[in-house]
Amino acid sequence: MNDWKDRLKDYKPNNNMGETVKHICVSCGNEFVPKEEHHKKCPGCFRKGNESVTQSNILQTDYLNGSYYDDKGCLKKEIFIKFADEVAKDLLDKNLKPQMTPTAVRAFYNRLKFIESQYKKNLDFRRVKEGLWELQSLAVSQEKRGVIPSPFYIFVKKNVECAEKDENGDIEFKGFIKHFFSVLAHFKEKTK
Protein backbone atom coordinates (compact mmCIF):
# COMPACT_ATOMS: atom_id res chain seq x y z
CA MET A 1 0.00 0.00 0.00
CA ASN A 2 2.86 2.42 0.71
CA ASP A 3 4.40 1.59 -2.66
CA TRP A 4 2.12 4.00 -4.57
CA LYS A 5 2.83 6.75 -2.01
CA ASP A 6 6.57 6.30 -2.51
CA ARG A 7 6.19 6.50 -6.28
CA LEU A 8 4.02 9.61 -5.99
CA LYS A 9 6.59 11.28 -3.73
CA ASP A 10 9.27 10.75 -6.39
CA TYR A 11 7.03 11.85 -9.27
CA LYS A 12 8.47 14.56 -11.50
CA PRO A 13 6.21 16.04 -14.20
CA ASN A 14 7.66 15.97 -17.69
CA ASN A 15 6.87 17.36 -21.07
CA ASN A 16 6.01 15.20 -24.06
CA MET A 17 9.71 14.63 -24.80
CA GLY A 18 10.29 12.98 -21.41
CA GLU A 19 12.34 15.87 -20.02
CA THR A 20 11.66 17.27 -16.57
CA VAL A 21 9.71 20.54 -16.68
CA LYS A 22 11.10 23.37 -14.57
CA HIS A 23 9.29 26.53 -13.53
CA ILE A 24 10.42 29.85 -12.11
CA CYS A 25 8.92 30.54 -8.68
CA VAL A 26 6.70 33.64 -8.81
CA SER A 27 7.74 34.61 -5.28
CA CYS A 28 11.50 34.12 -5.09
CA GLY A 29 12.48 33.75 -8.75
CA ASN A 30 14.34 30.47 -8.24
CA GLU A 31 13.97 27.54 -10.60
CA PHE A 32 12.11 24.48 -9.27
CA VAL A 33 10.46 21.26 -10.45
CA PRO A 34 6.73 21.50 -9.67
CA LYS A 35 4.87 18.51 -8.26
CA GLU A 36 1.96 19.46 -10.50
CA GLU A 37 2.05 21.47 -13.72
CA HIS A 38 -0.14 24.30 -12.38
CA HIS A 39 2.12 25.02 -9.34
CA LYS A 40 3.62 28.51 -9.61
CA LYS A 41 5.59 28.64 -6.34
CA CYS A 42 8.48 26.55 -5.11
CA PRO A 43 7.73 24.40 -2.04
CA GLY A 44 9.60 26.80 0.28
CA CYS A 45 7.60 29.86 -0.77
CA PHE A 46 4.36 27.89 -0.75
CA ARG A 47 5.03 26.83 2.85
CA LYS A 48 5.77 30.45 3.81
CA GLY A 49 2.23 31.31 2.71
CA ASN A 50 3.09 34.49 0.82
CA GLU A 51 0.00 34.19 -1.34
CA SER A 52 -0.37 37.98 -1.54
CA VAL A 53 3.04 38.41 -3.17
CA THR A 54 2.84 38.88 -6.90
CA GLN A 55 5.66 38.50 -9.36
CA SER A 56 6.49 41.49 -11.44
CA ASN A 57 5.78 41.16 -15.13
CA ILE A 58 9.06 42.77 -16.20
CA LEU A 59 11.11 40.60 -13.85
CA GLN A 60 9.57 37.38 -15.19
CA THR A 61 11.34 38.08 -18.46
CA ASP A 62 15.01 38.47 -19.23
CA TYR A 63 14.39 42.16 -19.65
CA LEU A 64 18.09 43.06 -19.88
CA ASN A 65 18.85 40.34 -22.44
CA GLY A 66 22.26 39.89 -20.85
CA SER A 67 23.46 43.48 -21.28
CA TYR A 68 22.66 47.12 -20.63
CA TYR A 69 24.14 47.96 -24.03
CA ASP A 70 22.94 47.58 -27.60
CA ASP A 71 24.98 45.98 -30.38
CA LYS A 72 26.71 49.33 -31.09
CA GLY A 73 28.01 49.61 -27.53
CA CYS A 74 25.59 52.34 -26.43
CA LEU A 75 23.38 52.13 -23.36
CA LYS A 76 19.88 50.99 -24.26
CA LYS A 77 17.23 53.69 -23.99
CA GLU A 78 14.96 51.22 -22.17
CA ILE A 79 17.21 50.99 -19.11
CA PHE A 80 16.58 54.68 -18.45
CA ILE A 81 12.90 54.91 -19.35
CA LYS A 82 10.78 51.83 -20.12
CA PHE A 83 12.46 49.18 -17.96
CA ALA A 84 13.11 51.59 -15.09
CA ASP A 85 9.48 52.75 -15.14
CA GLU A 86 8.10 49.20 -15.25
CA VAL A 87 10.35 48.00 -12.43
CA ALA A 88 9.29 51.01 -10.32
CA LYS A 89 5.60 50.29 -11.01
CA ASP A 90 6.07 46.66 -10.05
CA LEU A 91 7.83 47.59 -6.80
CA LEU A 92 4.93 49.88 -5.89
CA ASP A 93 2.33 47.13 -6.38
CA LYS A 94 -0.16 47.39 -3.50
CA ASN A 95 -0.32 43.58 -3.22
CA LEU A 96 3.34 43.28 -2.23
CA LYS A 97 4.07 42.22 1.30
CA PRO A 98 6.05 43.98 2.64
CA GLN A 99 5.64 47.22 0.76
CA MET A 100 8.77 48.62 -0.86
CA THR A 101 9.83 51.95 0.61
CA PRO A 102 11.90 54.74 -0.97
CA THR A 103 14.29 54.41 1.98
CA ALA A 104 14.97 50.75 1.22
CA VAL A 105 15.56 51.43 -2.49
CA ARG A 106 17.88 54.33 -1.61
CA ALA A 107 19.82 52.17 0.88
CA PHE A 108 20.59 49.57 -1.79
CA TYR A 109 21.51 52.27 -4.31
CA ASN A 110 23.85 53.89 -1.76
CA ARG A 111 25.48 50.50 -1.20
CA LEU A 112 26.03 50.18 -4.95
CA LYS A 113 27.58 53.68 -5.08
CA PHE A 114 29.90 52.69 -2.22
CA ILE A 115 31.05 49.68 -4.26
CA GLU A 116 31.70 52.05 -7.16
CA SER A 117 33.74 54.43 -4.96
CA GLN A 118 35.88 51.53 -3.73
CA TYR A 119 36.45 50.46 -7.33
CA LYS A 120 37.58 53.97 -8.32
CA LYS A 121 40.20 53.87 -5.56
CA ASN A 122 41.91 50.63 -6.61
CA LEU A 123 40.48 49.70 -10.05
CA ASP A 124 40.32 46.01 -9.14
CA PHE A 125 37.17 44.55 -10.70
CA ARG A 126 37.45 41.40 -8.57
CA ARG A 127 36.61 43.61 -5.56
CA VAL A 128 33.57 44.92 -7.42
CA LYS A 129 32.36 41.36 -7.90
CA GLU A 130 32.76 40.70 -4.19
CA GLY A 131 30.75 43.84 -3.45
CA LEU A 132 28.03 42.80 -5.90
CA TRP A 133 27.79 39.35 -4.34
CA GLU A 134 27.54 40.98 -0.93
CA LEU A 135 24.76 43.24 -2.25
CA GLN A 136 22.87 40.19 -3.49
CA SER A 137 23.38 38.43 -0.15
CA LEU A 138 22.02 41.48 1.63
CA ALA A 139 18.95 41.38 -0.63
CA VAL A 140 18.42 37.68 0.19
CA SER A 141 18.69 38.40 3.90
CA GLN A 142 16.35 41.40 3.77
CA GLU A 143 13.80 39.46 1.70
CA LYS A 144 13.84 36.48 4.07
CA ARG A 145 13.39 38.81 7.07
CA GLY A 146 10.40 40.49 5.41
CA VAL A 147 12.08 43.89 4.99
CA ILE A 148 11.89 43.99 1.17
CA PRO A 149 9.49 42.22 -1.20
CA SER A 150 10.62 39.31 -3.37
CA PRO A 151 10.45 41.25 -6.66
CA PHE A 152 13.09 43.68 -5.40
CA TYR A 153 15.37 40.76 -4.51
CA ILE A 154 14.82 39.39 -8.04
CA PHE A 155 15.67 42.83 -9.48
CA VAL A 156 18.95 42.90 -7.54
CA LYS A 157 19.77 39.29 -8.46
CA LYS A 158 19.19 39.76 -12.20
CA ASN A 159 21.18 42.97 -12.29
CA VAL A 160 24.09 41.55 -10.29
CA GLU A 161 24.25 38.61 -12.69
CA CYS A 162 24.40 41.02 -15.62
CA ALA A 163 26.88 43.46 -14.02
CA GLU A 164 29.40 40.86 -12.87
CA LYS A 165 29.98 39.30 -16.29
CA ASP A 166 32.75 41.66 -17.33
CA GLU A 167 36.00 39.78 -16.92
CA ASN A 168 38.32 42.55 -18.06
CA GLY A 169 36.32 45.70 -17.52
CA ASP A 170 33.56 47.53 -15.78
CA ILE A 171 31.22 48.39 -18.65
CA GLU A 172 28.23 46.32 -17.47
CA PHE A 173 28.81 47.46 -13.88
CA LYS A 174 28.49 51.10 -15.00
CA GLY A 175 25.29 50.15 -16.83
CA PHE A 176 23.89 48.66 -13.62
CA ILE A 177 24.58 51.89 -11.71
CA LYS A 178 22.83 54.01 -14.35
CA HIS A 179 19.88 51.61 -14.55
CA PHE A 180 19.49 51.47 -10.76
CA PHE A 181 19.58 55.28 -10.57
CA SER A 182 16.81 55.42 -13.20
CA VAL A 183 14.70 52.92 -11.24
CA LEU A 184 15.21 55.01 -8.08
CA ALA A 185 14.18 58.20 -9.92
CA HIS A 186 11.01 56.60 -11.34
CA PHE A 187 10.21 55.07 -7.96
CA LYS A 188 10.52 58.42 -6.15
CA GLU A 189 8.43 60.15 -8.82
CA LYS A 190 5.63 57.60 -8.45
CA THR A 191 5.57 57.86 -4.65
CA LYS A 192 4.93 61.63 -4.68
N, C-alpha and C positions, 0 to 999 in steps of 0.2 A: 504494500500500500504506500509506503514512503518512497518507492522507486519513482513514481510520477512526480512527486514533489521535488525530488532531487533533480530530475530532468528539467522541470520548470524553472528551478532556481538557476540552472546553468544556461537557460535559453537566451540566445542572442538573435534579435531580428535580423533578417538579411534582405537584400534586394533580390531581384530576379536572377542575378548573376551569381548568387551564392556568397557575395561579399557582405561583411558586417556593415550595417548602416550606422553612421555616427551623426549626432546632432550637436549643435552649439547651444549651451544652456542660455536661456533668455534672462537669467538673473546674474550669473557670474561670468558668462562668456567662455567658459571652458568647454572643451569637446568631451562628449560622453556617449556611451552606447545605451540607448533607451531600452527599457524592458518591453515597452509597447510603442508602436510607431507614433502614436499621438502625444507621447510625453515630450514636453518642451523644457523641463527643468532637470538638472542632474539630481541624483538621489540626495546629495547633501543640501542643496537649496530647497528641494521639496520638503525635507525634514525640518528645515528652519522655518517653513511656513510663510515665506515672504510672498504671498500670493498677490499683494498689492503692488509689488515692484514690476514695472514694465520695462522691456528692453527698448532702447532707442532704435529707431528705424535706421538712422545713418550709421550707427555702430554695428548693426547686424551685417553691414556690407564691408567690403575692403575699400572704404571710401578714399584712402590715400593711394591705393594701387601701388604700394611699395615705395613711393617717393613723394616728396613735396614739390618736385620739379617736373616740368614737361620735358619732352624729348630734345628741346633746344637749350636746356640748362637753366631756364627761367622758372621762378616760383610760379606755381599754378594760381590763377586768380581765385579759384574756389577755396583755397586754404584761408584766404582773407575774408571772403564774403559768404558764399553759399555754404560751405562745410562748417565754417565757424558759426554762422547763424543757426544752422540745423542742430549742431551739437548744443549750443546755448539753449535752444528751444527744448530739446530733449532733457537737458539737465534741470529745466524749470517745470517739468511735468508735475502736475499736482498729485499724481498717483504715486510718486516716488516716496519711499520711506527709507531713510530719513530724507527730508528736503535738503537740496543743495543750497548752501549759503554763499554769498559773495566773499565772505571772509575765508571760507574753506578753499574756494577757487584761487583767491589771491595768495593764500599760504603756499599752495602747491606751485604757483607761478613764481613766487619769491624764491622757493627752493631751487627751481630750475635756473633762475637768474644767478643764484649763488654758485651753482655748478658751472655756469658760464664764466663767472668772475674768477673762479679757481683755475679754469682752463686757460684764461687769458694770462694768468700769472706764469704758468709753466708749460703751456702748449703740449701737454701730454694727453692724447685722446683716450688712452687706457683709463686715466683718472675720470674722464667724462663718463665712460661706460660704467665705472663703479658708481658714480653719482646717479646715473640714470637707473641702475638696478636698485639702488637704495630708494630712489623716488618711487619706483614700482612697488617695492616692499612696504614702504610707508602707505601707499594706496591700498594694498592688500590688508594691512593691519587696520587702517581706518575704516575700511569697508566691513571687515569682520566685526569690529566694535560698534558698528552702527552710526559712525560719524559722517560718512559719505555714502551716497547711494551706489549701487553696483554699476550703473552706466558710467559714472565718473571713473571708477576703477578701470573699466574696459577702455575708456578714452585714454587714460594714462598708459595702460598696457600696450595698446595698438601703436601709440605714438613713440613709446620707448623702443619697441621693436623696430620701428621705421628709422628712428634717429640713431640707433646704435650700429647700423649696418656699415657705416663708413669705416673701412679698415685703415685708410691712409689720409683721412681728412675729416673735416667737421661740417661738410656741406649740409647733410641731412639734419644734423644737430641744430644748425642755425635755422633751418626750415621749421623744426619743431618749436623753437622759441617764438618765431614770428607767428606760427599758427596758434600757439597757446595764447599769445597776447591778443590775437584777434578773437578767440573764443571768449576770453576775459572781457574784452570791450563789448562784445555783443551781449554777453551775460549781464553786465552792469547796466547796459542800455535797456534791456528788457525788464530789469527789476525796478526801474524808476517808476 
